[in-house]
Amino acid sequence: MTRTTPLRIVYIFDDGDEVDLASGTIDTEGVIAVEMMTEGEEESVETVVRELNASERVFVRDMSNESGLDRPALTKRPIERGMPGFLEELVATARRFYKVELRFDLSQLESRGASFSLPDDVIAPEEDDDELLDAPDSGYGTGDDSEPAEESDADSAYRT
């Protein structure tokens, strides 16, 4: 199931003043669903949301010296929808091209590892765990001063 979190779309004026344009939700893929819009702003909000939702990728802008020039050059690296970093760059794209901020709690959408626990009988120690310690010893790293088994050619290839 796709997780969503509440979202506010806020327009930022040049002087720093702000006005709420819309509210809704955003999901883990960066898809925005608008639930309420400020009266008179419906067309502009619909345009912004339609274009952001249609973006299959966003671009990270960075200064880099990799271009072979004597000075840094602007580079753009694509991030596909659903990939790590997409949501952060979607926010930057909205700010850069539409002068709006997408305000939401990113931590609510970040991937969480699968959570599960094993039954106690799977991880509980067995009565006689000493059997594992009785395995034949190769002599390496055990403090055993006896001569280790002869090294194969494959083993010696990894030694420096």
Secondary structure, DSSP 8 states (H G I E B T S, - for coil): ---EEEEEEEEE-TTS-EEEEEEEEEETT--EEEEEE-TT-HHHHHHHHHHHHH-SEEEEEEEESTTSSSS-EEEEEEEETTSTTHHHHHHHHHHHHHSEEEE--GGGTS---------HHHHS--S-THHHHTS---STTS---S------HHHHTT--
